[in-house]
Amino acid sequence: MTSVPQSVIVACLVSNAAEELLLIRHHRRGWEMPQGHVEQGEDLIAALHREVREESGVSVEIGPLAAVWSKLTAPPALIFTFLGRYRGGELAASSDSLEAGWFTAAEATGMVTNPVMRERLEALLSYRGSTRYLSYTTGPFQFRLEKDLGGWT
């Protein structure tokens, strides 16, 4: 078996005081939550702050780690998804995002059409206090495993 390096990605579902969700419009995948690669030597939290700021122009308070995803098909990746709260800044598009906006949960689930991004959004919207682990393949998108990583029983 050949060892293939995995990318490490962070994503954050950010909400504001009105309980609206922050989405950005990616040039290929469409609407999604802010996300991106962790750079060499960067920790997950620093990467998350950087990615949200770069893609949307806002700063956030990082909350719980809600789900960890393993993408099993090439290119493989580990995706750490967090919940967060808006802290400041003005929405702004960037080289990574064509648009950024605040949307209700119902609007957001209707706007996120990429199957992988939609599943991530739905997993975070259904967060109930414990971290979930999920693995999937693409081409076509299929779940392989889902496990609640809550407390021991």
C-alpha positions as CSV (number, residue, x, y, z in Angstrom):
1,M,0.0,0.0,0.0
2,T,1.4,3.4,-1.0
3,S,1.3,6.2,1.5
4,V,-0.3,9.4,0.1
5,P,-0.1,12.7,2.0
6,Q,-3.4,14.0,3.2
7,S,-4.4,17.7,3.1
8,V,-5.6,19.2,6.4
9,I,-8.6,21.5,5.9
10,V,-10.5,23.6,8.4
11,A,-14.1,24.9,7.9
12,C,-16.4,27.0,10.1
13,L,-20.1,27.5,10.3
14,V,-20.3,31.1,11.6
15,S,-23.5,32.5,13.0
16,N,-24.3,36.1,13.9
17,A,-26.5,37.6,16.7
18,A,-29.6,37.2,14.4
19,E,-28.8,33.5,14.0
20,E,-28.0,34.0,10.4
21,L,-25.2,31.9,8.8
22,L,-22.2,33.1,6.9
23,L,-21.7,31.6,3.5
24,I,-19.2,32.5,0.8
25,R,-19.7,31.7,-3.0
26,H,-16.7,29.8,-4.3
27,H,-16.0,30.1,-8.0
28,R,-16.3,26.3,-8.6
29,R,-18.3,24.8,-5.7
30,G,-20.9,27.6,-5.3
31,W,-22.1,28.6,-1.9
32,E,-20.4,27.1,1.1
33,M,-19.1,27.9,4.6
34,P,-15.6,29.4,4.8
35,Q,-12.9,26.8,4.6
36,G,-9.4,26.2,3.4
37,H,-6.1,24.4,3.8
38,V,-3.9,24.5,6.9
39,E,-0.5,25.8,5.9
40,Q,2.7,24.2,6.9
41,G,3.6,25.1,10.6
42,E,0.1,26.6,11.2
43,D,-2.2,25.3,13.9
44,L,-5.9,24.5,13.2
45,I,-7.3,27.5,15.1
46,A,-4.9,30.0,13.5
47,A,-5.8,28.6,10.1
48,L,-9.5,28.8,10.8
49,H,-9.2,32.5,11.8
50,R,-7.1,33.2,8.7
51,E,-9.4,31.4,6.3
52,V,-12.6,33.0,7.6
53,R,-11.0,36.4,7.4
54,E,-9.5,35.9,4.0
55,E,-12.7,34.5,2.4
56,S,-15.3,36.8,4.1
57,G,-13.6,39.8,5.7
58,V,-15.0,39.0,9.2
59,S,-13.4,37.8,12.5
60,V,-14.9,35.1,14.6
61,E,-14.9,33.5,18.0
62,I,-14.2,29.8,17.5
63,G,-16.5,27.4,19.2
64,P,-16.7,23.6,19.4
65,L,-15.2,21.1,17.0
66,A,-18.5,19.7,15.6
67,A,-17.3,17.2,13.1
68,V,-14.2,15.6,11.6
69,W,-14.4,14.3,8.0
70,S,-12.1,11.9,6.2
71,K,-12.1,12.2,2.4
72,L,-10.9,8.8,1.3
73,T,-10.6,9.4,-2.5
74,A,-7.8,11.4,-4.2
75,P,-6.8,13.9,-3.1
76,P,-7.3,12.5,0.4
77,A,-8.0,15.0,3.2
78,L,-8.9,15.4,6.9
79,I,-11.5,18.2,7.4
80,F,-12.0,19.7,10.8
81,T,-15.3,21.6,11.0
82,F,-16.1,24.0,13.8
83,L,-18.9,26.2,14.9
84,G,-18.2,29.9,15.4
85,R,-19.7,33.3,16.2
86,Y,-19.3,36.5,14.3
87,R,-17.2,39.1,16.3
88,G,-16.6,41.9,13.8
89,G,-15.6,43.2,10.4
90,E,-17.5,43.9,7.2
91,L,-18.4,41.2,4.7
92,A,-16.1,41.3,1.7
93,A,-15.4,39.0,-1.3
94,S,-11.9,38.0,-2.0
95,S,-9.8,36.1,-4.5
96,D,-11.2,32.9,-2.9
97,S,-14.8,34.0,-2.8
98,L,-17.0,35.8,-5.3
99,E,-19.5,36.9,-2.7
100,A,-20.1,36.6,1.1
101,G,-23.4,37.0,2.9
102,W,-25.6,36.2,5.9
103,F,-28.5,33.8,5.4
104,T,-31.1,32.0,7.5
105,A,-30.6,28.2,8.0
106,A,-33.4,27.5,5.5
107,E,-31.9,29.8,2.9
108,A,-28.4,28.4,3.4
109,T,-29.5,24.8,3.0
110,G,-31.3,25.7,-0.2
111,M,-28.2,27.6,-1.6
112,V,-25.5,25.0,-0.8
113,T,-25.9,22.6,-3.8
114,N,-22.5,20.8,-3.9
115,P,-23.3,17.4,-2.3
116,V,-20.2,17.4,-0.1
117,M,-20.6,20.9,1.1
118,R,-24.3,20.4,1.7
119,E,-23.6,17.3,3.9
120,R,-21.1,19.3,5.9
121,L,-23.6,22.1,6.4
122,E,-26.3,19.7,7.5
123,A,-24.0,17.9,9.9
124,L,-23.1,21.2,11.6
125,L,-26.7,22.4,11.7
126,S,-27.6,19.2,13.5
127,Y,-24.7,19.6,16.1
128,R,-26.0,18.5,19.5
129,G,-22.9,18.8,21.8
130,S,-20.7,16.0,20.7
131,T,-18.2,15.7,17.9
132,R,-19.0,13.4,15.0
133,Y,-16.6,11.5,12.7
134,L,-17.6,10.9,9.1
135,S,-15.8,9.5,6.1
136,Y,-16.7,9.7,2.5
137,T,-15.7,9.1,-1.1
138,T,-16.3,11.2,-4.2
139,G,-17.2,10.3,-7.7
140,P,-20.0,9.9,-6.7
141,F,-20.3,11.2,-3.2
142,Q,-20.9,8.4,-0.7
143,F,-20.8,8.1,3.1
144,R,-18.5,5.3,4.3
145,L,-18.7,5.7,8.1
146,E,-20.4,7.9,10.6
147,K,-19.7,7.8,14.3
148,D,-20.7,10.0,17.2
149,L,-17.5,10.6,19.3
150,G,-19.4,11.6,22.4
151,G,-18.6,10.3,25.9
152,W,-17.9,6.7,26.8
153,T,-20.8,4.6,27.8
